Amino acid sequence: MTKLGKSDRFLTKQKATFTNLILDEEAEVWQKKLRFEGPPCVFVFARDGTHKQYTAPDYAEIEKYVAELMKK
């Protein structure tokens, strides 16, 4: 099974409702575009299109930020 197939199966099992993107370019391309060197990396997008990037995720901080966004 391909990585895409495994990802889709996992997300379906978890009942994920968010968009999942698979990066199919060379690492150097997406590292430059997204401005990070590699996982773990978390992007949180607000409804207005702005986002925060966490390259060393502190999940308590991310949850707090998401809670603030949900109030808006």
Distance bins in CASP14 RR format, pairs under 12 A and 6 or more apart:
PFRMAT RR
TARGET T0000
AUTHOR 0000-0000-0000
RMODE 2
METHOD distances of the structure
MODEL  1
1 7 0 0 0 0 1 0 0 0 0 0 0
1 8 0 0 0 0 1 0 0 0 0 0 0
1 9 1 0 0 1 0 0 0 0 0 0 0
1 10 0 0 0 0 0 1 0 0 0 0 0
2 8 0 0 0 0 1 0 0 0 0 0 0
2 9 0 0 0 0 0 1 0 0 0 0 0
2 22 0 0 0 0 1 0 0 0 0 0 0
2 24 0 0 0 0 0 1 0 0 0 0 0
3 9 0 0 0 0 0 1 0 0 0 0 0
3 10 0 0 0 0 0 1 0 0 0 0 0
3 20 0 0 0 0 0 1 0 0 0 0 0
3 22 1 0 0 1 0 0 0 0 0 0 0
3 23 0 0 0 0 0 1 0 0 0 0 0
3 24 0 0 0 0 1 0 0 0 0 0 0
4 10 0 0 0 0 0 1 0 0 0 0 0
4 11 0 0 0 0 0 1 0 0 0 0 0
4 20 0 0 0 0 1 0 0 0 0 0 0
4 21 0 0 0 0 0 1 0 0 0 0 0
4 22 1 0 1 0 0 0 0 0 0 0 0
4 23 0 0 0 0 0 1 0 0 0 0 0
4 24 0 0 0 0 1 0 0 0 0 0 0
5 11 0 0 0 0 1 0 0 0 0 0 0
5 12 0 0 0 0 1 0 0 0 0 0 0
5 13 0 0 0 0 0 1 0 0 0 0 0
5 20 0 0 0 0 0 1 0 0 0 0 0
5 22 0 0 0 0 1 0 0 0 0 0 0
6 12 0 0 0 0 0 1 0 0 0 0 0
6 13 0 0 0 0 0 1 0 0 0 0 0
6 20 0 0 0 0 0 1 0 0 0 0 0
6 22 0 0 0 0 0 1 0 0 0 0 0
7 13 0 0 0 0 0 1 0 0 0 0 0
7 14 0 0 0 0 0 1 0 0 0 0 0
7 16 0 0 0 0 1 0 0 0 0 0 0
7 20 1 0 0 1 0 0 0 0 0 0 0
7 21 0 0 0 0 1 0 0 0 0 0 0
7 22 1 0 0 1 0 0 0 0 0 0 0
7 23 0 0 0 0 0 1 0 0 0 0 0
8 14 0 0 0 0 0 1 0 0 0 0 0
8 16 0 0 0 0 1 0 0 0 0 0 0
8 20 1 0 0 1 0 0 0 0 0 0 0
8 22 0 0 0 0 1 0 0 0 0 0 0
9 16 0 0 0 0 0 1 0 0 0 0 0
9 20 0 0 0 0 0 1 0 0 0 0 0
10 16 0 0 0 0 1 0 0 0 0 0 0
10 20 0 0 0 0 1 0 0 0 0 0 0
11 17 0 0 0 0 1 0 0 0 0 0 0
11 18 0 0 0 0 1 0 0 0 0 0 0
11 19 0 0 0 0 0 1 0 0 0 0 0
11 20 1 0 1 0 0 0 0 0 0 0 0
11 21 0 0 0 0 0 1 0 0 0 0 0
11 22 0 0 0 0 0 1 0 0 0 0 0
12 20 0 0 0 0 0 1 0 0 0 0 0
14 20 0 0 0 0 0 1 0 0 0 0 0
18 42 0 0 0 0 0 1 0 0 0 0 0
18 43 0 0 0 0 0 1 0 0 0 0 0
18 44 0 0 0 0 0 1 0 0 0 0 0
18 45 0 0 0 0 1 0 0 0 0 0 0
18 66 0 0 0 0 0 1 0 0 0 0 0
19 43 0 0 0 0 0 1 0 0 0 0 0
19 45 0 0 0 0 1 0 0 0 0 0 0
21 30 0 0 0 0 1 0 0 0 0 0 0
21 33 0 0 0 0 0 1 0 0 0 0 0
21 34 0 0 0 0 0 1 0 0 0 0 0
21 43 0 0 0 0 1 0 0 0 0 0 0
21 45 0 0 0 0 0 1 0 0 0 0 0
22 30 0 0 0 0 0 1 0 0 0 0 0
23 29 0 0 0 0 1 0 0 0 0 0 0
23 30 1 0 1 0 0 0 0 0 0 0 0
23 31 0 0 0 0 1 0 0 0 0 0 0
23 33 0 0 0 0 1 0 0 0 0 0 0
23 34 0 0 0 0 1 0 0 0 0 0 0
23 36 0 0 0 0 0 1 0 0 0 0 0
23 38 0 0 0 0 0 1 0 0 0 0 0
23 39 0 0 0 0 0 1 0 0 0 0 0
23 41 0 0 0 0 0 1 0 0 0 0 0
24 30 0 0 0 0 1 0 0 0 0 0 0
25 31 0 0 0 0 1 0 0 0 0 0 0
25 32 0 0 0 0 1 0 0 0 0 0 0
25 33 0 0 0 0 1 0 0 0 0 0 0
25 34 0 0 0 0 0 1 0 0 0 0 0
26 32 0 0 0 0 0 1 0 0 0 0 0
26 33 0 0 0 0 0 1 0 0 0 0 0
27 33 0 0 0 0 0 1 0 0 0 0 0
27 34 0 0 0 0 0 1 0 0 0 0 0
27 36 0 0 0 0 0 1 0 0 0 0 0
27 37 0 0 0 0 1 0 0 0 0 0 0
27 38 1 0 0 1 0 0 0 0 0 0 0
27 39 0 0 0 0 0 1 0 0 0 0 0
28 34 0 0 0 0 0 1 0 0 0 0 0
28 37 0 0 0 0 0 1 0 0 0 0 0
28 38 0 0 0 0 0 1 0 0 0 0 0
30 36 0 0 0 0 1 0 0 0 0 0 0
30 37 0 0 0 0 0 1 0 0 0 0 0
30 38 0 0 0 0 1 0 0 0 0 0 0
30 39 0 0 0 0 0 1 0 0 0 0 0
30 41 0 0 0 0 0 1 0 0 0 0 0
31 37 1 0 1 0 0 0 0 0 0 0 0
31 38 1 0 0 1 0 0 0 0 0 0 0
31 39 0 0 0 0 0 1 0 0 0 0 0
31 41 0 0 0 0 1 0 0 0 0 0 0
31 55 0 0 0 0 0 1 0 0 0 0 0
32 38 0 0 0 0 0 1 0 0 0 0 0
34 41 1 0 0 1 0 0 0 0 0 0 0
34 42 0 0 0 0 0 1 0 0 0 0 0
34 43 1 0 0 1 0 0 0 0 0 0 0
34 51 0 0 0 0 0 1 0 0 0 0 0
34 53 1 0 0 1 0 0 0 0 0 0 0
34 55 0 0 0 0 1 0 0 0 0 0 0
35 41 0 0 0 0 1 0 0 0 0 0 0
35 43 0 0 0 0 0 1 0 0 0 0 0
35 51 0 0 0 0 0 1 0 0 0 0 0
35 53 1 0 0 1 0 0 0 0 0 0 0
35 55 0 0 0 0 1 0 0 0 0 0 0
36 42 0 0 0 0 0 1 0 0 0 0 0
36 43 0 0 0 0 1 0 0 0 0 0 0
36 53 1 0 0 1 0 0 0 0 0 0 0
36 54 0 0 0 0 1 0 0 0 0 0 0
36 55 1 0 1 0 0 0 0 0 0 0 0
36 56 0 0 0 0 0 1 0 0 0 0 0
36 57 0 0 0 0 0 1 0 0 0 0 0
37 55 1 0 0 1 0 0 0 0 0 0 0
37 56 0 0 0 0 0 1 0 0 0 0 0
38 53 0 0 0 0 0 1 0 0 0 0 0
38 55 1 0 0 1 0 0 0 0 0 0 0
38 56 0 0 0 0 0 1 0 0 0 0 0
38 57 0 0 0 0 0 1 0 0 0 0 0
39 54 0 0 0 0 0 1 0 0 0 0 0
39 55 0 0 0 0 1 0 0 0 0 0 0
39 56 0 0 0 0 0 1 0 0 0 0 0
39 57 0 0 0 0 1 0 0 0 0 0 0
40 53 0 0 0 0 0 1 0 0 0 0 0
40 54 0 0 0 0 1 0 0 0 0 0 0
40 55 1 0 0 1 0 0 0 0 0 0 0
40 56 1 0 0 1 0 0 0 0 0 0 0
40 57 1 0 1 0 0 0 0 0 0 0 0
40 58 0 0 0 0 0 1 0 0 0 0 0
40 59 0 0 0 0 0 1 0 0 0 0 0
40 62 0 0 0 0 0 1 0 0 0 0 0
41 51 0 0 0 0 0 1 0 0 0 0 0
41 52 0 0 0 0 0 1 0 0 0 0 0
41 53 1 0 0 1 0 0 0 0 0 0 0
41 54 1 0 0 1 0 0 0 0 0 0 0
41 55 1 0 1 0 0 0 0 0 0 0 0
41 56 0 0 0 0 1 0 0 0 0 0 0
41 57 1 0 0 1 0 0 0 0 0 0 0
41 62 0 0 0 0 0 1 0 0 0 0 0
42 51 0 0 0 0 0 1 0 0 0 0 0
42 52 0 0 0 0 1 0 0 0 0 0 0
42 53 1 0 0 1 0 0 0 0 0 0 0
42 54 1 0 1 0 0 0 0 0 0 0 0
42 55 0 0 0 0 1 0 0 0 0 0 0
42 56 0 0 0 0 1 0 0 0 0 0 0
42 57 1 0 1 0 0 0 0 0 0 0 0
42 58 0 0 0 0 1 0 0 0 0 0 0
42 59 0 0 0 0 1 0 0 0 0 0 0
42 61 0 0 0 0 0 1 0 0 0 0 0
42 62 1 0 0 1 0 0 0 0 0 0 0
42 63 0 0 0 0 0 1 0 0 0 0 0
42 65 0 0 0 0 0 1 0 0 0 0 0
42 66 0 0 0 0 0 1 0 0 0 0 0
43 49 0 0 0 0 0 1 0 0 0 0 0
43 50 0 0 0 0 0 1 0 0 0 0 0
43 51 1 0 1 0 0 0 0 0 0 0 0
43 52 1 0 0 1 0 0 0 0 0 0 0
43 53 1 0 1 0 0 0 0 0 0 0 0
43 54 1 0 0 1 0 0 0 0 0 0 0
43 55 0 0 0 0 1 0 0 0 0 0 0
43 57 0 0 0 0 0 1 0 0 0 0 0
43 62 0 0 0 0 0 1 0 0 0 0 0
43 65 0 0 0 0 0 1 0 0 0 0 0
43 66 0 0 0 0 0 1 0 0 0 0 0
44 50 0 0 0 0 1 0 0 0 0 0 0
44 51 1 0 0 1 0 0 0 0 0 0 0
44 52 1 0 1 0 0 0 0 0 0 0 0
44 53 0 0 0 0 1 0 0 0 0 0 0
44 54 1 0 0 1 0 0 0 0 0 0 0
44 57 0 0 0 0 0 1 0 0 0 0 0
44 59 0 0 0 0 0 1 0 0 0 0 0
44 61 0 0 0 0 0 1 0 0 0 0 0
44 62 1 0 0 1 0 0 0 0 0 0 0
44 63 0 0 0 0 1 0 0 0 0 0 0
44 64 0 0 0 0 0 1 0 0 0 0 0
44 65 1 0 0 1 0 0 0 0 0 0 0
44 66 1 0 0 1 0 0 0 0 0 0 0
44 67 0 0 0 0 0 1 0 0 0 0 0
44 68 0 0 0 0 0 1 0 0 0 0 0
44 69 1 0 0 1 0 0 0 0 0 0 0
44 70 0 0 0 0 0 1 0 0 0 0 0
45 51 1 0 1 0 0 0 0 0 0 0 0
45 52 0 0 0 0 1 0 0 0 0 0 0
45 53 0 0 0 0 0 1 0 0 0 0 0
45 65 0 0 0 0 0 1 0 0 0 0 0
45 66 0 0 0 0 0 1 0 0 0 0 0
45 69 0 0 0 0 1 0 0 0 0 0 0
46 52 0 0 0 0 1 0 0 0 0 0 0
46 65 0 0 0 0 1 0 0 0 0 0 0
46 66 0 0 0 0 1 0 0 0 0 0 0
46 68 0 0 0 0 1 0 0 0 0 0 0
46 69 1 0 1 0 0 0 0 0 0 0 0
46 70 0 0 0 0 0 1 0 0 0 0 0
46 71 0 0 0 0 0 1 0 0 0 0 0
46 72 1 0 0 1 0 0 0 0 0 0 0
47 66 0 0 0 0 0 1 0 0 0 0 0
47 69 1 0 0 1 0 0 0 0 0 0 0
47 70 0 0 0 0 1 0 0 0 0 0 0
47 71 0 0 0 0 0 1 0 0 0 0 0
47 72 1 0 0 1 0 0 0 0 0 0 0
48 69 0 0 0 0 1 0 0 0 0 0 0
48 72 0 0 0 0 1 0 0 0 0 0 0
49 69 0 0 0 0 0 1 0 0 0 0 0
50 65 0 0 0 0 0 1 0 0 0 0 0
50 69 0 0 0 0 1 0 0 0 0 0 0
50 72 0 0 0 0 0 1 0 0 0 0 0
51 62 0 0 0 0 0 1 0 0 0 0 0
51 65 0 0 0 0 0 1 0 0 0 0 0
51 66 0 0 0 0 0 1 0 0 0 0 0
51 69 0 0 0 0 0 1 0 0 0 0 0
52 58 0 0 0 0 0 1 0 0 0 0 0
52 61 0 0 0 0 1 0 0 0 0 0 0
52 62 0 0 0 0 1 0 0 0 0 0 0
52 64 0 0 0 0 0 1 0 0 0 0 0
52 65 1 0 0 1 0 0 0 0 0 0 0
52 66 0 0 0 0 1 0 0 0 0 0 0
52 68 0 0 0 0 0 1 0 0 0 0 0
52 69 0 0 0 0 1 0 0 0 0 0 0
53 62 0 0 0 0 0 1 0 0 0 0 0
53 65 0 0 0 0 0 1 0 0 0 0 0
54 60 0 0 0 0 0 1 0 0 0 0 0
54 61 1 0 0 1 0 0 0 0 0 0 0
54 62 1 0 0 1 0 0 0 0 0 0 0
54 63 0 0 0 0 0 1 0 0 0 0 0
54 64 0 0 0 0 0 1 0 0 0 0 0
54 65 0 0 0 0 1 0 0 0 0 0 0
54 66 0 0 0 0 0 1 0 0 0 0 0
55 62 0 0 0 0 0 1 0 0 0 0 0
56 62 0 0 0 0 0 1 0 0 0 0 0
57 63 0 0 0 0 0 1 0 0 0 0 0
57 65 0 0 0 0 0 1 0 0 0 0 0
58 64 0 0 0 0 1 0 0 0 0 0 0
58 65 0 0 0 0 1 0 0 0 0 0 0
59 65 0 0 0 0 0 1 0 0 0 0 0
59 66 0 0 0 0 0 1 0 0 0 0 0
60 66 0 0 0 0 0 1 0 0 0 0 0
60 67 0 0 0 0 0 1 0 0 0 0 0
61 67 0 0 0 0 0 1 0 0 0 0 0
61 68 0 0 0 0 0 1 0 0 0 0 0
62 68 0 0 0 0 0 1 0 0 0 0 0
62 69 0 0 0 0 0 1 0 0 0 0 0
63 69 0 0 0 0 0 1 0 0 0 0 0
63 70 0 0 0 0 0 1 0 0 0 0 0
64 70 0 0 0 0 0 1 0 0 0 0 0
64 71 0 0 0 0 0 1 0 0 0 0 0
65 71 0 0 0 0 0 1 0 0 0 0 0
65 72 0 0 0 0 0 1 0 0 0 0 0
66 72 0 0 0 0 0 1 0 0 0 0 0
END
